[in-house]
Structures are given as structure tokens and as C-alpha cells.
């Protein structure tokens, strides 16, 4: 198998990454490998408390002692969201102390001369503690829900893997029965027909194995990898020395239904080329490509063989041709065939 250069690929992204982002959304968890969590919590709490207290002190010439604790609330919320409840508690204690010392009279002192100020300090502190408790409870509920979702998703993946394993076994059982029947057939034409049936079952089974069960939709296939493997299986089973299959597939994720259609089409067209395009000891290369074009996709199967016989409209005149026509229609595509002494070219263009 000689692949030609593939188009640019994009990394696969699974739904599990979102869960990891939720569970690792706070700075201590993100930086756990580089800094101790408590150090990060303390740094965030102290940093936000000092920042917002400095802003409040800077506002004294314009607003005086009005709403002295408003920015402390912001520091508590920010610290608890970024680094957890301990960081929020540090911001609360330090923020209140800084405002008390630098904003409330007598300034630069912790003395309390006005009973009303003491009441407002207690009320503000209790309100901040309540906000901190609400944020903490909310975060814990989010983490519990995320862990529950992760557990359920793992269970679903195990179930899907088990279903996939059993489905694969069923395919292999049917395939073995058909192959056994093909070998025991006394009529050569019956044996060849059963062998073709086995090839088609193998193509569908290969598509089923490539179902990306870890993807978000659970019904998508990375088509480049799948078609590459399918062509390799065909080459191992049918190709002879001197005939190669070269592949070039754009990196696409397609639905399972589309993948099955493409698998059958590639199986039929490549198998037909291997059997009929190179009579005798003729050598050559069959090129298979799936390309992203403006407005859709195009499947190409091209050989440099002897060309199809005059009057032949496709891959054979029986079941193979009907299968190609059926699956092209299912893709809502258009099939163009050109043939001559330089070989045969199939181009099937269909919407994405």
C-alpha cells in the first residue's frame, strides 16, 4: 500500500475534554504540577484583596467612606471562583482588614469609635460569608454532577465496546459461513459469487469497527483511517505482484451511513479494477482518493489498466454495477466514468 500525501488533519476532540475542563477549572488544580495548591490559593486571595482594597483607597477622595466594602465583595467572589473557598476566605479577611485600616475613620487604625461602623462591619462580613458559602456549595454540586456524568459516560463506553465486540463476532461468524460455503461450492460461478458476498460483508464489518464511539454523536467515523485500512485489506486479499493501491484521503469525520456507502463503493470499484484492469501480467497502480471540494466531496478510483470493454458502463454488468448505482443514489451523488487504453477513472461527487 503506497499512500500519497494526505490533506491537513485536525486533532480528534472527545467529549471527555469538557468534563476535564470542568473538574480542573480552578487555578490550584491547573497549576498542581508546578506550585503547591495552598500557595496558589493564598496568592489569589491576597492578590485580589490587595488589588480591590487599593482601588477602594484610591476612590476615597471622590466618594469618601460610602459603600466601603463593595469591592471586598468582588474580591471574595473572584477569589472563590478562581481558586476555591479557602482563597475566598483569605480575600474576605484581608480585604475587610485593609478597608477597615485605610478607609474607615480613624484611618490607619483598627480603633472603632462609631458603633454604627461596627454594626456595618459585622453585617458586611456575614453577607460575604454567606456569598462564599453559596459559591462553595454551587461548585461542589457542579463537581458532583461532573463526576456522575463521567461515571455514566464510562459505563456507556463499556457497554458500547461490548456491543461492538459482539457485533464484530457476528460479522466474523457470517463471514466464515459464507467463505466455507464458497469453498464447498461445486459450481465455480457460485463460489465466485459467494466470495464477492464475503468481500462486501468484510467491507461493512470494517466500517462498523471504525465507528468512533468516543465521539460526541457516537455515530461518526474518521474516514481517512478507515478507507486506508479497507484498501489494505483488499490489496492483501486480491492483489498480485506488480499491482499497487495508492491512497490519498482528506481527514474527514463522516456519518456511519455515509461510511458504509463509501466502503461498498470502494470495495466494488477497487475489486473490479484488480480483477479486470490488468489482464495477464500487466502491472500498474490503482489510485483511490476522497477529496474535499467546494460544495461537497469526491471519491475517485482510477487505474492505468487496459480499460473497460466497449459498451461496459461500470464495474461489471451484474450485482456489482447495481450496488454502485444504489449507493451512489443513496449518497445523492453523481457518478462519472471515463475509460480507454490509458485506464478507467471513476469520479463520484456527492454533498457533504
C-alpha positions as CSV (number, residue, x, y, z in Angstrom):
1,X,0.0,0.0,0.0
2,X,1.5,3.3,-1.1
3,X,-0.4,6.3,0.4
4,X,0.1,9.6,-1.2
5,X,0.3,12.7,0.9
6,X,-2.8,13.4,2.9
7,X,-4.5,16.7,3.3
8,X,-4.1,18.6,6.6
9,X,-5.5,16.8,9.5
10,X,-7.3,18.1,12.6
11,X,-6.8,16.5,16.0
12,X,-9.7,14.5,17.3
13,X,-11.6,16.0,20.1
14,X,-13.7,14.0,22.5
15,X,-16.5,14.9,24.9
16,X,-14.3,13.9,27.9
17,X,-12.2,17.0,27.5
18,X,-15.1,19.2,28.5
19,X,-15.5,17.2,31.8
20,X,-11.8,17.6,32.5
21,X,-12.0,21.3,32.0
22,X,-14.9,21.5,34.5
23,X,-13.0,19.5,37.1
24,X,-9.8,21.4,36.5
25,X,-11.3,24.8,36.1
26,X,-9.7,26.4,39.2
27,X,-6.2,27.6,39.3
28,X,-4.9,25.3,42.1
29,X,-5.8,22.1,40.1
30,X,-4.4,23.6,36.8
31,X,-1.1,24.5,38.5
32,X,-0.9,21.5,40.7
33,X,2.2,20.1,38.9
34,X,4.1,23.3,39.3
35,X,3.0,25.0,42.6
36,X,1.5,23.7,45.9
37,X,-2.3,24.2,45.8
38,X,-2.4,26.2,49.1
39,X,0.3,28.6,47.8
40,X,-1.9,29.3,44.7
41,X,-5.0,29.8,46.9
42,X,-3.2,32.2,49.2
43,X,-1.6,34.1,46.3
44,X,-5.0,34.6,44.6
45,X,-6.8,35.6,47.8
46,X,-4.1,38.0,48.9
47,X,-3.7,39.4,45.4
48,X,-7.3,40.2,44.8
49,X,-7.8,41.5,48.3
50,X,-4.9,43.9,47.9
51,X,-5.9,44.9,44.4
52,X,-9.5,45.8,45.2
53,X,-8.6,47.4,48.5
54,X,-6.1,49.6,46.6
55,X,-8.8,50.6,44.2
56,X,-11.1,51.5,47.1
57,X,-8.4,53.6,48.8
58,X,-7.8,55.4,45.5
59,X,-11.6,56.3,45.4
60,X,-11.6,57.9,48.8
61,X,-11.0,61.4,47.5
62,X,-14.1,61.1,45.3
63,X,-16.6,59.0,47.3
64,X,-15.2,59.2,50.8
65,X,-16.5,56.4,53.1
66,X,-19.6,55.5,51.1
67,X,-20.0,51.7,50.4
68,X,-16.6,50.8,51.9
69,X,-17.0,47.0,51.5
70,X,-18.4,46.9,47.9
71,X,-15.1,45.9,46.3
72,X,-14.3,43.4,49.0
73,X,-17.4,41.5,47.9
74,X,-15.9,41.5,44.4
75,X,-12.6,40.2,45.7
76,X,-14.3,37.4,47.6
77,X,-16.3,36.3,44.6
78,X,-13.3,36.4,42.3
79,X,-11.0,34.5,44.6
80,X,-13.5,31.8,45.4
81,X,-14.4,31.2,41.7
82,X,-10.7,31.2,40.6
83,X,-9.1,29.3,43.5
84,X,-11.8,27.8,45.8
85,X,-13.3,28.7,49.1
86,X,-10.1,29.0,51.1
87,X,-8.9,31.6,48.7
88,X,-12.2,33.4,49.0
89,X,-11.9,33.3,52.8
90,X,-8.4,34.8,52.7
91,X,-9.7,37.6,50.4
92,X,-12.6,38.2,52.8
93,X,-10.4,38.5,56.0
94,X,-7.6,40.5,54.3
95,X,-10.0,42.7,52.3
96,X,-12.1,43.6,55.3
97,X,-8.9,44.4,57.4
98,X,-7.5,46.7,54.7
99,X,-10.7,48.6,54.2
100,X,-11.0,49.0,58.0
101,X,-7.5,50.2,58.3
102,X,-7.2,52.5,55.3
103,X,-10.7,53.7,54.5
104,X,-12.8,53.9,57.7
105,X,-12.1,56.6,60.3
106,X,-9.9,56.9,62.1
107,X,-7.7,55.9,59.2
108,X,-4.6,53.7,59.6
109,X,-6.0,52.4,62.8
110,X,-8.2,49.4,63.9
111,X,-9.9,51.5,66.6
112,X,-13.7,51.6,66.4
113,X,-15.1,55.0,67.6
114,X,-18.5,54.7,65.9
115,X,-20.9,51.9,66.9
116,X,-22.7,52.2,63.5
117,X,-19.4,51.3,61.8
118,X,-19.0,48.2,64.0
119,X,-22.5,47.1,63.0
120,X,-21.9,47.7,59.3
121,X,-18.6,45.7,59.5
122,X,-20.4,42.7,61.1
123,X,-23.2,42.8,58.6
124,X,-20.8,43.1,55.6
125,X,-18.7,40.2,56.9
126,X,-21.7,38.0,57.4
127,X,-23.0,38.8,54.0
128,X,-19.6,38.0,52.4
129,X,-19.5,34.7,54.4
130,X,-23.0,33.8,53.0
131,X,-21.9,34.6,49.4
132,X,-18.8,32.5,50.0
133,X,-20.9,29.6,51.3
134,X,-23.3,29.8,48.3
135,X,-20.4,29.7,45.8
136,X,-18.7,26.8,47.6
137,X,-21.9,24.7,47.6
138,X,-22.6,25.5,44.0
139,X,-19.0,24.5,43.0
140,X,-19.4,21.2,44.9
141,X,-22.7,20.4,43.2
142,X,-21.1,21.1,39.8
143,X,-18.2,18.8,40.6
144,X,-20.5,16.0,41.9
145,X,-22.6,16.3,38.7
146,X,-19.5,16.2,36.6
147,X,-18.1,13.1,38.3
148,X,-21.5,11.5,38.0
149,X,-21.5,12.3,34.3
150,X,-18.0,10.9,33.9
151,X,-19.0,7.7,35.6
152,X,-22.1,7.3,33.5
153,X,-20.1,8.0,30.3
154,X,-17.5,5.4,31.3
155,X,-20.3,2.9,31.8
156,X,-21.8,3.8,28.4
157,X,-18.5,3.4,26.7
158,X,-18.0,-0.1,28.3
159,X,-21.5,-1.1,27.1
160,X,-20.8,0.2,23.6
161,X,-17.5,-1.6,23.5
162,X,-19.2,-4.8,24.5
163,X,-21.9,-4.3,21.8
164,X,-19.2,-3.6,19.2
165,X,-17.3,-6.7,20.2
166,X,-20.4,-8.9,19.9
167,X,-21.3,-7.2,16.5
168,X,-17.8,-7.9,15.3
169,X,-18.1,-11.5,16.3
170,X,-21.4,-11.8,14.5
171,X,-19.9,-10.4,11.3
172,X,-17.0,-12.8,11.6
173,X,-19.4,-15.7,12.1
174,X,-21.4,-14.8,9.0
175,X,-18.2,-14.2,7.0
176,X,-16.8,-17.6,8.0
177,X,-20.1,-19.3,7.0
178,X,-20.1,-17.6,3.6
179,X,-16.5,-18.4,2.9
180,X,-17.0,-22.0,3.9
181,X,-19.9,-22.3,1.6
182,X,-17.9,-20.6,-1.2
183,X,-15.1,-23.2,-0.8
184,X,-17.5,-26.1,-0.8
185,X,-19.5,-24.9,-3.9
186,X,-19.1,-27.3,-6.9
187,X,-20.1,-24.6,-9.4
188,X,-17.3,-22.1,-9.9
189,X,-19.7,-19.2,-10.7
190,X,-21.5,-19.9,-7.4
191,X,-18.2,-19.9,-5.5
192,X,-17.1,-16.6,-7.1
193,X,-20.5,-15.0,-6.2
194,X,-20.2,-16.1,-2.6
195,X,-16.7,-14.8,-2.5
196,X,-18.0,-11.4,-3.7
197,X,-20.6,-11.5,-0.9
198,X,-17.9,-12.2,1.6
199,X,-15.9,-9.2,0.3
200,X,-18.9,-7.0,0.8
201,X,-19.6,-8.3,4.3
202,X,-15.9,-7.7,5.1
203,X,-16.2,-4.0,3.9
204,X,-19.3,-3.4,6.0
205,X,-17.7,-5.1,9.0
206,X,-14.6,-2.9,8.6
207,X,-16.9,0.2,8.6
208,X,-18.6,-0.9,11.8
209,X,-15.2,-1.4,13.5
210,X,-14.3,2.2,12.8
211,X,-17.3,3.7,14.4
212,X,-15.9,6.5,16.6
213,X,-17.8,5.5,19.8
214,X,-15.8,8.1,21.8
215,X,-17.1,11.0,19.6
216,X,-19.9,13.2,20.8
217,X,-22.5,11.8,18.4
218,X,-21.4,8.1,18.8
219,X,-22.2,7.7,15.1
220,X,-19.1,9.1,13.3
221,X,-16.1,7.6,11.6
222,X,-12.7,9.1,10.8
223,X,-12.9,8.2,7.1
224,X,-9.3,8.5,6.1
225,X,-8.1,5.9,8.5
226,X,-11.0,3.6,7.7
227,X,-10.6,3.7,3.9
228,X,-6.9,3.2,4.2
229,X,-7.4,0.1,6.2
230,X,-10.1,-1.1,3.8
231,X,-7.8,-0.7,0.8
232,X,-5.0,-2.6,2.6
233,X,-7.4,-5.5,3.3
234,X,-8.4,-5.6,-0.4
235,X,-4.8,-5.4,-1.5
236,X,-3.8,-8.3,0.8
237,X,-6.7,-10.4,-0.3
238,X,-6.8,-9.8,-4.1
239,X,-3.8,-8.0,-5.4
240,X,-0.9,-9.7,-7.1
241,X,2.7,-8.7,-7.6
242,X,3.1,-5.7,-9.8
243,X,-0.2,-4.1,-8.9
244,X,-0.3,-1.5,-6.1
245,X,-3.0,0.6,-4.5
246,X,-2.2,4.2,-3.6
247,X,-4.5,6.2,-1.4
248,X,-5.0,9.9,-0.7
249,X,-7.8,10.8,1.7
250,X,-8.6,14.2,3.2
251,X,-9.0,13.9,7.0
252,X,-12.8,14.0,7.4
253,X,-15.3,12.8,10.0
254,X,-18.4,11.4,8.3
255,X,-21.6,9.7,9.5
256,X,-21.7,5.9,9.8
257,X,-24.3,5.6,7.0
258,X,-22.0,7.6,4.6
259,X,-19.1,5.5,5.6
260,X,-20.9,2.2,4.8
261,X,-21.9,3.6,1.4
262,X,-18.3,4.7,0.7
263,X,-16.9,1.3,1.9
264,X,-19.2,-0.6,-0.5
265,X,-18.3,1.7,-3.4
266,X,-14.5,1.5,-2.8
267,X,-14.8,-2.3,-2.3
268,X,-16.7,-2.7,-5.6
269,X,-14.6,-0.3,-7.7
270,X,-11.2,-1.4,-6.4
271,X,-12.0,-5.1,-6.5
272,X,-13.3,-4.7,-10.1
273,X,-10.1,-2.9,-11.2
274,X,-7.9,-5.6,-9.6
275,X,-9.8,-8.4,-11.3
276,X,-10.2,-6.9,-14.8
277,X,-8.0,-3.9,-15.4
278,X,-4.7,-5.8,-15.6
279,X,-5.0,-8.9,-17.8
280,X,-2.1,-11.2,-18.0
281,X,1.0,-10.0,-16.2
282,X,0.2,-6.3,-16.8
283,X,1.5,-4.0,-14.0
284,X,0.0,-0.8,-12.7
285,X,-1.3,1.3,-9.8
286,X,-4.9,1.8,-8.7
287,X,-5.3,5.2,-7.1
288,X,-8.1,5.8,-4.5
289,X,-8.9,9.3,-3.2
290,X,-11.5,11.1,-1.2
291,X,-11.2,14.8,-1.6
292,X,-13.0,17.8,0.0
293,X,-14.2,20.1,-2.8
294,X,-16.3,23.3,-2.8
295,X,-19.9,22.2,-2.3
296,X,-19.2,18.6,-1.4
297,X,-16.9,15.6,-1.6
298,X,-15.5,13.5,-4.4
299,X,-14.5,9.8,-4.4
300,X,-12.0,8.9,-7.1
301,X,-11.0,5.4,-8.1
302,X,-8.5,5.4,-11.1
303,X,-6.4,2.7,-12.7
304,X,-3.9,2.7,-15.5
305,X,-5.0,-0.6,-16.9
306,X,-6.4,-1.8,-20.2
307,X,-9.8,0.0,-19.9
308,X,-13.3,-1.5,-19.8
309,X,-14.7,-3.4,-22.7
310,X,-16.7,-1.5,-25.2
311,X,-20.3,-0.9,-24.0
312,X,-19.5,-1.6,-20.4
313,X,-20.9,1.1,-18.2
314,X,-19.3,0.4,-14.9
315,X,-17.8,-2.2,-12.6
316,X,-19.2,-5.3,-14.1
317,X,-22.7,-5.7,-15.5
318,X,-24.5,-7.6,-12.7
319,X,-24.8,-7.2,-9.0
320,X,-21.6,-5.0,-8.7
321,X,-23.0,-2.4,-11.1
322,X,-26.4,-2.4,-9.3
323,X,-24.7,-1.9,-6.0
324,X,-22.6,1.0,-7.2
325,X,-25.7,2.7,-8.7
326,X,-27.7,2.1,-5.5
327,X,-25.1,3.5,-3.1
328,X,-24.4,6.5,-5.4
329,X,-28.1,7.3,-5.3
330,X,-28.1,6.9,-1.5
331,X,-25.3,9.4,-1.3
332,X,-27.3,11.7,-3.6
333,X,-24.3,11.7,-5.8
334,X,-23.3,11.8,-9.5
335,X,-21.1,9.0,-11.0
336,X,-18.9,9.8,-14.0
337,X,-16.8,7.1,-15.7
338,X,-14.2,7.6,-18.4
339,X,-12.3,4.7,-19.9
340,X,-9.8,4.0,-22.6
341,X,-6.4,2.5,-23.3
342,X,-4.9,4.6,-20.5
343,X,-7.2,3.1,-17.9
344,X,-10.5,3.7,-16.2
345,X,-11.5,6.6,-14.0
346,X,-14.5,6.7,-11.7
347,X,-15.5,10.0,-10.1
348,X,-18.4,10.1,-7.6
349,X,-19.2,13.6,-6.4
350,X,-21.8,13.9,-3.5
351,X,-22.8,16.6,-1.0
352,X,-21.2,16.6,2.5
